[in-house]
Amino acid sequence: HFCSHTAQTGVVLSQNVPDIPIIMTTTAPTGADSAVDDPWVCSANEAVKVRFISTEEDFDKKDEGHPVLFTNQIFGDSEKIFGYKGLKVTLSLSAASLHAHLAVEYAERADPSKTDGVPPDDIVPALAEWLPGGFTESGDEFRKQVAGEGGAGDSVLFVPPGDLVRTFGVDEEGVCQDGTAGATLPGGEQREFELYRCTEETPGLASWVGRFQPLLILYIDGANFLEFGSGRWHVLLLFEKHTAGGQARYAAAGFLSMYHFYHYPDGVRARVSQALVLPPFRQRGLGTVLLRAAVAECIANGQVHDVTVEDPTDDFLRIRDFLDYGRCREWMAENTARQNAFEGALRAGAELSKEQRAEVKKALKLSDRQIPRMWDLLRYKFVNPQDAAAVKQFRLSVKRRLQSTYNESLPTFKDNPAEHHRVLAELFDAEVDHYKQVLDRVARS
C-alpha cells in the first residue's frame, strides 16, 4: 500500500491530499473503550478480513481472507469491538466490480444484563456507514454478482473504466514483467495486467471508486474518501486479466489517485493522493508500475509544474526514490556535456547550483523538496568511504537538509545542544540506511 498517514507495509503507497474534506466520520462504538483484558473485547483488526472473489467457487471456499491494517475510523481509536467471542467479520468483494458481501459470525454474543447494561457493538451499521457502494448479506445475490463479471469475447460483462494505456505480462510466479506482452502460462492460462487512465468524467468511474474506497479506509491510515466534482482528480487503475478456457475475468489489482492543484500562473501541481496495491497482488512490482505511469502522465502533460506526495510512507519513499534515481541517471546520460557537468559536481561533493536545480525540475518534474533528496542520494553513491574529509562534508550537508526539512517538528534544544546533535545523528543514520536500501534495489534491477 503506497502513500498515507503511515500504513507501513509494502503495499500502501501514498497518502491523502490535505484540505480535501472527509466525507464521513464515525465515533467509537459504546463498548470500544472497555478494558483490554475484558473477554468480551476483541481487536477489530484481527476480526475483520477481506476476501476477493473471482468465481462462485471462490466464494464457497473457507479461506479466512486477508487481514486489514486499520479500523480506527470505523470502530474508534482503540480499534476494539465489544460484545462478542470468536468474532469473524468477513467482507467479500467481487474481484472486478467490487460488489460487497458482509458476513458476521461469532461463537457467543454478550447479554447486556450480564455486562452492566452495555450492549454489544452494532457491527453491521458501523461498517455500512463506510460502504457507500452498498452491500448484501445474501450469499445467493452475491454469487449472481460474481457470475456476471465473466464471459467470453465481447460478452465479458465487466469492462474496466477509463482508457487503456498499455498491457504488460507476468511470469509464472505472477510477478509483473513491465514492458512485455501478456504471457501464456502452463495449462493454457493467460494472465496479463492492464493499466487504465481515468478522469472524473470517465463513465462508470465514480460508482467503481465508491465501491473501492472502503479498502482505502482499511489499508491506509487516516484515508479520506475522494470527493469528485472539482474536475481535478486523475486516477490510474490496474487490473489483472485472466483468460482460461475462452473465459476472461478481470480482477482489480491497484489504484492511484492524483489531485491537480492550481500553480501560478497557468500550470498545475500534481499531488499523489492515495495509492494502493491490493493484498493478492503485493510483492509483484506493481507499486512501481503505478508510480512510473503516474509520473509519465505528468511529464506528458505540459501544464504540470512538478509532482509532489503528501506524507509518504517509508515503502512509498523507497519506490519513489528508486524511480527518481533511475530517471536522474538516465537524464544525465542523455547528454555527454550534461553528464560530465553533473558527475563532476557529484565527485566534488558540491551542491546543486540554482541553474542546475531549475534544469532538473523542468526536465523531471521533481518537487523542490525531492531535488536535494535525490542529489544527496546520488552524492552518496560517489562518496569515497576512505576519504574522511569527503565523508564529513557529505554528512554535514545531509544534516543541514534534514534540519531544514524537519525544522518545524524538531525541538530547537536551545538549552541542550547535545540532544539536538543526537536527534540529527539518528535522522542521518536513518537516511543513510534508506539510501542503502534504494541502491540495493537499483543493483538488483
Salt bridges, closest charged atoms under 4 A:
ASP58 OD1 - LYS61 NZ 3.46
ASP60 OD1 - ARG143 NH2 2.61
ASP63 OD1 - ARG51 NH2 3.00
ASP140 OD1 - ARG143 NH1 3.37
ASP178 OD1 - ARG166 NH1 2.68
ASP178 OD2 - ARG292 NH1 2.92
GLU189 OE1 - ARG191 NH2 3.95
GLU189 OE1 - HIS242 NE2 3.08
GLU240 OE1 - ARG191 NH1 3.12
GLU297 OE1 - ARG197 NE 2.74
ASP306 OD1 - ARG269 NE 2.76
ASP306 OD2 - LYS361 NZ 2.95
GLU310 OE1 - ARG271 NH1 3.63
ASP311 OD2 - HIS5 ND1 3.98
ASP315 OD1 - ARG318 NH2 2.52
ASP321 OD2 - ARG373 NH2 2.81
ASP321 OD2 - HIS434 NE2 2.52
ASP324 OD2 - ARG320 NE 3.96
ASP324 OD1 - ARG327 NH2 3.04
GLU334 OE1 - ARG338 NH1 3.76
GLU343 OE2 - ARG329 NH2 3.50
GLU343 OE1 - ARG347 NH1 3.60
GLU351 OE2 - ARG379 NH1 3.50
GLU359 OE2 - ARG338 NE 3.78
ASP368 OD1 - LYS361 NZ 3.00
ASP376 OD1 - ARG379 NH1 3.32
ASP376 OD2 - ARG401 NE 2.51
GLU419 OE2 - ARG422 NH2 2.50
GLU426 OE2 - ARG422 NH1 2.42
GLU431 OE2 - ARG401 NH2 2.68
ASP440 OD2 - ARG444 NE 2.97
